[in-house]
Amino acid sequence: MSQQAKLGSQNKINIVLKQDYRTSEAAGQPSIQKVNPPYFRFIENYFSSIVGLNDLKHQIKEIYAQVLIEQKRKEIGLKNNHQVWHMIFKGNPGTGKTTVARKVAQLFQEMNVLESGHLIEADRGELVGEYIGHTAQKTKDLITKSLGGILFIDEAYSLARGGEKDFGKEAIDTLVKCMEDYHDQLIIILAGYPIEMEDFLNMNPGLASRFPLQLNFHDYSANELSAIAKVMLREKDYVLTHQAERKLYDHLAEVSYDPPRNFANARYVRNLIEDAIRKHAYRLANRVDWNKKDLMMLEPSDFHFDSFD
């Protein structure tokens, strides 16, 4: 069997498997070609827009490699080990959980693990009903919409916070049954804060065993938050003066060292940038004329951090 990677639409790399059963003269077995490093470069390029999260990206490479090798084994007639791809994402707000979930959905679609590769985002409100039987139906309807893709449930621990009489338990039971009924048509990702997710899984040990892949999203460092800010600014055609860059970095170093309550990582940076852009616009509107540089350049005076403490 041979495998090649080709450039598809929108410059995405599609994996193309070809059957090539050249028999080895010595062993009389189909030949197996080695997996070349470019496969991992494909993953690196695929997730290049995501700053940091290096440990997580390594886990994604392992998942990608397992899918790839299982496909190769199947092509030459070896036993195909049934793999469950349900995942737990643990991380604070703004650490990229939803973004990575979308990337994983697209990646699995390209590798023929998922049929459509779409992502359905949900929380407790989309799952839990108001009376007996309502929750099960709402959850089943959501599962049906997710078939062929990924169901991403944020703040999943909230399903277990209402006590024994709460309908959240009914949602969990329905999810477990649907995971069995549609095991090859659906991937479920449960996401939430690290401590709350640990407590949630400890309270539901049978549930934890159904999610073999646990990915940790660590808080961003000051350097990573600064890099995220630059990416956001570049996408909006803004740049920082050296003084503004230093002011922003110093603030990010401070808040990442001692984060305020409900610190939202990349989301926090986005709010800072959007506020600075408004301040920049107000500053320019008080002038008679501007050139292109003026319209692009953010200065230290455009950054006010008091309202974000």
Contacts in CASP RR format, 6 or more apart in sequence:
PFRMAT RR
TARGET T0000
AUTHOR 0000-0000-0000
METHOD contacts of the structure
MODEL  1
MSQQAKLGSQNKINIVLKQDYRTSEAAGQPSIQKVNPPYFRFIENYFSSI
VGLNDLKHQIKEIYAQVLIEQKRKEIGLKNNHQVWHMIFKGNPGTGKTTV
ARKVAQLFQEMNVLESGHLIEADRGELVGEYIGHTAQKTKDLITKSLGGI
LFIDEAYSLARGGEKDFGKEAIDTLVKCMEDYHDQLIIILAGYPIEMEDF
LNMNPGLASRFPLQLNFHDYSANELSAIAKVMLREKDYVLTHQAERKLYD
HLAEVSYDPPRNFANARYVRNLIEDAIRKHAYRLANRVDWNKKDLMMLEP
SDFHFDSFD
1 17 0 8 1.000
1 18 0 8 1.000
1 19 0 8 1.000
1 20 0 8 1.000
1 21 0 8 1.000
1 30 0 8 1.000
1 31 0 8 1.000
1 32 0 8 1.000
1 33 0 8 1.000
1 72 0 8 1.000
1 75 0 8 1.000
1 76 0 8 1.000
2 18 0 8 1.000
2 20 0 8 1.000
2 33 0 8 1.000
3 15 0 8 1.000
3 16 0 8 1.000
3 17 0 8 1.000
3 18 0 8 1.000
3 33 0 8 1.000
3 72 0 8 1.000
4 16 0 8 1.000
4 18 0 8 1.000
5 13 0 8 1.000
5 14 0 8 1.000
5 15 0 8 1.000
5 16 0 8 1.000
5 38 0 8 1.000
5 39 0 8 1.000
5 42 0 8 1.000
6 13 0 8 1.000
6 14 0 8 1.000
6 16 0 8 1.000
7 13 0 8 1.000
7 14 0 8 1.000
8 14 0 8 1.000
12 110 0 8 1.000
13 42 0 8 1.000
13 45 0 8 1.000
13 46 0 8 1.000
13 110 0 8 1.000
14 110 0 8 1.000
15 68 0 8 1.000
15 110 0 8 1.000
15 111 0 8 1.000
17 71 0 8 1.000
17 72 0 8 1.000
17 75 0 8 1.000
19 75 0 8 1.000
20 30 0 8 1.000
20 31 0 8 1.000
21 30 0 8 1.000
21 76 0 8 1.000
22 30 0 8 1.000
22 31 0 8 1.000
23 29 0 8 1.000
23 30 0 8 1.000
23 31 0 8 1.000
24 30 0 8 1.000
24 31 0 8 1.000
30 76 0 8 1.000
32 72 0 8 1.000
32 76 0 8 1.000
35 65 0 8 1.000
35 68 0 8 1.000
35 69 0 8 1.000
39 64 0 8 1.000
39 65 0 8 1.000
39 68 0 8 1.000
40 61 0 8 1.000
40 64 0 8 1.000
40 65 0 8 1.000
43 57 0 8 1.000
43 60 0 8 1.000
43 61 0 8 1.000
43 64 0 8 1.000
43 107 0 8 1.000
44 57 0 8 1.000
46 103 0 8 1.000
46 107 0 8 1.000
47 57 0 8 1.000
47 60 0 8 1.000
47 100 0 8 1.000
47 103 0 8 1.000
49 231 0 8 1.000
50 57 0 8 1.000
50 96 0 8 1.000
50 99 0 8 1.000
50 100 0 8 1.000
50 103 0 8 1.000
51 220 0 8 1.000
51 224 0 8 1.000
51 227 0 8 1.000
51 228 0 8 1.000
51 231 0 8 1.000
51 266 0 8 1.000
52 220 0 8 1.000
52 224 0 8 1.000
52 227 0 8 1.000
53 95 0 8 1.000
53 96 0 8 1.000
53 100 0 8 1.000
53 217 0 8 1.000
53 218 0 8 1.000
55 216 0 8 1.000
55 218 0 8 1.000
56 100 0 8 1.000
56 215 0 8 1.000
56 216 0 8 1.000
56 217 0 8 1.000
59 213 0 8 1.000
59 215 0 8 1.000
60 100 0 8 1.000
60 104 0 8 1.000
60 107 0 8 1.000
60 215 0 8 1.000
63 85 0 8 1.000
63 213 0 8 1.000
64 107 0 8 1.000
64 111 0 8 1.000
66 83 0 8 1.000
67 83 0 8 1.000
67 108 0 8 1.000
67 111 0 8 1.000
67 113 0 8 1.000
68 111 0 8 1.000
70 80 0 8 1.000
70 81 0 8 1.000
70 83 0 8 1.000
71 111 0 8 1.000
71 112 0 8 1.000
73 79 0 8 1.000
73 80 0 8 1.000
73 81 0 8 1.000
74 80 0 8 1.000
84 183 0 8 1.000
84 210 0 8 1.000
84 212 0 8 1.000
85 108 0 8 1.000
85 113 0 8 1.000
85 187 0 8 1.000
85 213 0 8 1.000
86 179 0 8 1.000
86 187 0 8 1.000
86 188 0 8 1.000
86 189 0 8 1.000
86 210 0 8 1.000
86 211 0 8 1.000
86 212 0 8 1.000
86 213 0 8 1.000
87 104 0 8 1.000
87 187 0 8 1.000
87 188 0 8 1.000
87 189 0 8 1.000
87 190 0 8 1.000
87 211 0 8 1.000
87 213 0 8 1.000
87 214 0 8 1.000
87 215 0 8 1.000
88 189 0 8 1.000
88 190 0 8 1.000
88 191 0 8 1.000
88 197 0 8 1.000
88 201 0 8 1.000
88 208 0 8 1.000
88 211 0 8 1.000
88 213 0 8 1.000
88 214 0 8 1.000
88 215 0 8 1.000
89 97 0 8 1.000
89 100 0 8 1.000
89 101 0 8 1.000
89 189 0 8 1.000
89 190 0 8 1.000
89 191 0 8 1.000
89 192 0 8 1.000
89 215 0 8 1.000
89 217 0 8 1.000
90 191 0 8 1.000
90 192 0 8 1.000
90 193 0 8 1.000
90 194 0 8 1.000
90 197 0 8 1.000
90 198 0 8 1.000
90 214 0 8 1.000
90 215 0 8 1.000
90 216 0 8 1.000
90 217 0 8 1.000
91 97 0 8 1.000
91 191 0 8 1.000
91 192 0 8 1.000
91 193 0 8 1.000
91 194 0 8 1.000
91 197 0 8 1.000
91 216 0 8 1.000
91 217 0 8 1.000
91 218 0 8 1.000
92 193 0 8 1.000
92 194 0 8 1.000
92 217 0 8 1.000
92 219 0 8 1.000
92 263 0 8 1.000
92 264 0 8 1.000
92 265 0 8 1.000
93 262 0 8 1.000
93 263 0 8 1.000
93 264 0 8 1.000
93 265 0 8 1.000
93 267 0 8 1.000
94 264 0 8 1.000
94 265 0 8 1.000
94 266 0 8 1.000
94 267 0 8 1.000
94 268 0 8 1.000
95 217 0 8 1.000
95 218 0 8 1.000
95 219 0 8 1.000
95 220 0 8 1.000
95 265 0 8 1.000
95 266 0 8 1.000
96 217 0 8 1.000
96 265 0 8 1.000
96 266 0 8 1.000
97 154 0 8 1.000
97 191 0 8 1.000
97 192 0 8 1.000
97 217 0 8 1.000
98 121 0 8 1.000
98 152 0 8 1.000
98 154 0 8 1.000
98 191 0 8 1.000
100 215 0 8 1.000
100 217 0 8 1.000
101 119 0 8 1.000
101 150 0 8 1.000
101 152 0 8 1.000
101 189 0 8 1.000
101 191 0 8 1.000
102 119 0 8 1.000
104 150 0 8 1.000
104 187 0 8 1.000
104 189 0 8 1.000
105 114 0 8 1.000
105 117 0 8 1.000
105 118 0 8 1.000
105 119 0 8 1.000
105 149 0 8 1.000
105 150 0 8 1.000
105 187 0 8 1.000
106 117 0 8 1.000
108 114 0 8 1.000
108 117 0 8 1.000
108 149 0 8 1.000
108 150 0 8 1.000
108 187 0 8 1.000
109 115 0 8 1.000
109 116 0 8 1.000
109 117 0 8 1.000
109 149 0 8 1.000
114 148 0 8 1.000
114 149 0 8 1.000
114 150 0 8 1.000
114 187 0 8 1.000
115 147 0 8 1.000
115 148 0 8 1.000
115 149 0 8 1.000
115 185 0 8 1.000
116 148 0 8 1.000
116 149 0 8 1.000
117 148 0 8 1.000
117 149 0 8 1.000
117 150 0 8 1.000
118 146 0 8 1.000
118 148 0 8 1.000
118 149 0 8 1.000
118 150 0 8 1.000
119 149 0 8 1.000
119 150 0 8 1.000
119 152 0 8 1.000
120 142 0 8 1.000
120 145 0 8 1.000
120 146 0 8 1.000
120 149 0 8 1.000
120 150 0 8 1.000
120 151 0 8 1.000
120 152 0 8 1.000
121 152 0 8 1.000
121 154 0 8 1.000
122 142 0 8 1.000
122 151 0 8 1.000
122 152 0 8 1.000
122 153 0 8 1.000
122 154 0 8 1.000
123 153 0 8 1.000
123 154 0 8 1.000
123 155 0 8 1.000
123 158 0 8 1.000
124 155 0 8 1.000
124 158 0 8 1.000
124 159 0 8 1.000
124 168 0 8 1.000
124 171 0 8 1.000
126 138 0 8 1.000
126 142 0 8 1.000
127 135 0 8 1.000
127 138 0 8 1.000
127 139 0 8 1.000
127 142 0 8 1.000
127 153 0 8 1.000
127 159 0 8 1.000
127 168 0 8 1.000
127 171 0 8 1.000
127 175 0 8 1.000
128 135 0 8 1.000
128 138 0 8 1.000
128 159 0 8 1.000
128 166 0 8 1.000
128 167 0 8 1.000
128 168 0 8 1.000
128 170 0 8 1.000
128 171 0 8 1.000
129 135 0 8 1.000
129 138 0 8 1.000
129 167 0 8 1.000
130 167 0 8 1.000
132 167 0 8 1.000
132 170 0 8 1.000
133 170 0 8 1.000
134 167 0 8 1.000
135 167 0 8 1.000
135 168 0 8 1.000
135 170 0 8 1.000
135 171 0 8 1.000
135 174 0 8 1.000
136 170 0 8 1.000
136 171 0 8 1.000
136 174 0 8 1.000
138 171 0 8 1.000
139 170 0 8 1.000
139 171 0 8 1.000
139 174 0 8 1.000
139 175 0 8 1.000
139 178 0 8 1.000
140 174 0 8 1.000
140 178 0 8 1.000
142 151 0 8 1.000
143 151 0 8 1.000
143 174 0 8 1.000
143 175 0 8 1.000
143 178 0 8 1.000
143 182 0 8 1.000
143 186 0 8 1.000
146 186 0 8 1.000
146 188 0 8 1.000
147 182 0 8 1.000
147 185 0 8 1.000
147 186 0 8 1.000
148 185 0 8 1.000
148 186 0 8 1.000
149 186 0 8 1.000
149 187 0 8 1.000
150 186 0 8 1.000
150 187 0 8 1.000
150 188 0 8 1.000
150 189 0 8 1.000
151 186 0 8 1.000
151 187 0 8 1.000
151 188 0 8 1.000
151 189 0 8 1.000
152 189 0 8 1.000
152 191 0 8 1.000
153 159 0 8 1.000
153 188 0 8 1.000
153 189 0 8 1.000
153 190 0 8 1.000
153 191 0 8 1.000
154 191 0 8 1.000
154 192 0 8 1.000
155 191 0 8 1.000
155 192 0 8 1.000
155 193 0 8 1.000
155 196 0 8 1.000
156 190 0 8 1.000
156 191 0 8 1.000
156 192 0 8 1.000
156 197 0 8 1.000
156 200 0 8 1.000
157 192 0 8 1.000
157 193 0 8 1.000
157 196 0 8 1.000
157 197 0 8 1.000
157 199 0 8 1.000
157 200 0 8 1.000
159 168 0 8 1.000
159 169 0 8 1.000
159 171 0 8 1.000
159 172 0 8 1.000
159 200 0 8 1.000
160 168 0 8 1.000
160 169 0 8 1.000
160 172 0 8 1.000
160 200 0 8 1.000
160 203 0 8 1.000
160 204 0 8 1.000
162 168 0 8 1.000
163 169 0 8 1.000
172 204 0 8 1.000
172 207 0 8 1.000
175 188 0 8 1.000
176 207 0 8 1.000
176 210 0 8 1.000
178 186 0 8 1.000
179 186 0 8 1.000
179 188 0 8 1.000
179 210 0 8 1.000
188 211 0 8 1.000
190 197 0 8 1.000
190 211 0 8 1.000
191 197 0 8 1.000
194 216 0 8 1.000
201 207 0 8 1.000
201 208 0 8 1.000
201 211 0 8 1.000
202 208 0 8 1.000
219 256 0 8 1.000
219 259 0 8 1.000
219 263 0 8 1.000
219 265 0 8 1.000
220 228 0 8 1.000
220 256 0 8 1.000
220 265 0 8 1.000
220 266 0 8 1.000
221 256 0 8 1.000
222 249 0 8 1.000
222 252 0 8 1.000
222 253 0 8 1.000
222 256 0 8 1.000
222 257 0 8 1.000
225 252 0 8 1.000
225 256 0 8 1.000
225 265 0 8 1.000
225 266 0 8 1.000
225 268 0 8 1.000
225 269 0 8 1.000
226 245 0 8 1.000
226 248 0 8 1.000
226 249 0 8 1.000
226 252 0 8 1.000
228 266 0 8 1.000
228 269 0 8 1.000
229 248 0 8 1.000
229 252 0 8 1.000
229 269 0 8 1.000
229 272 0 8 1.000
229 273 0 8 1.000
230 240 0 8 1.000
232 269 0 8 1.000
232 270 0 8 1.000
232 273 0 8 1.000
233 239 0 8 1.000
233 240 0 8 1.000
233 273 0 8 1.000
233 298 0 8 1.000
236 273 0 8 1.000
236 277 0 8 1.000
237 296 0 8 1.000
238 273 0 8 1.000
238 277 0 8 1.000
238 280 0 8 1.000
238 296 0 8 1.000
238 297 0 8 1.000
238 298 0 8 1.000
239 296 0 8 1.000
239 297 0 8 1.000
239 298 0 8 1.000
240 248 0 8 1.000
240 297 0 8 1.000
240 298 0 8 1.000
241 297 0 8 1.000
241 298 0 8 1.000
241 299 0 8 1.000
241 300 0 8 1.000
243 299 0 8 1.000
243 300 0 8 1.000
244 298 0 8 1.000
244 299 0 8 1.000
244 300 0 8 1.000
244 302 0 8 1.000
244 303 0 8 1.000
247 300 0 8 1.000
247 303 0 8 1.000
248 272 0 8 1.000
248 303 0 8 1.000
251 272 0 8 1.000
251 303 0 8 1.000
251 305 0 8 1.000
252 269 0 8 1.000
255 263 0 8 1.000
255 268 0 8 1.000
260 308 0 8 1.000
260 309 0 8 1.000
264 271 0 8 1.000
268 308 0 8 1.000
271 308 0 8 1.000
272 303 0 8 1.000
272 305 0 8 1.000
272 308 0 8 1.000
275 303 0 8 1.000
275 304 0 8 1.000
275 307 0 8 1.000
275 308 0 8 1.000
276 298 0 8 1.000
276 302 0 8 1.000
276 303 0 8 1.000
276 304 0 8 1.000
277 298 0 8 1.000
277 302 0 8 1.000
279 301 0 8 1.000
279 302 0 8 1.000
279 303 0 8 1.000
279 304 0 8 1.000
280 298 0 8 1.000
280 299 0 8 1.000
280 302 0 8 1.000
283 299 0 8 1.000
283 301 0 8 1.000
283 302 0 8 1.000
284 290 0 8 1.000
284 294 0 8 1.000
284 295 0 8 1.000
287 294 0 8 1.000
END
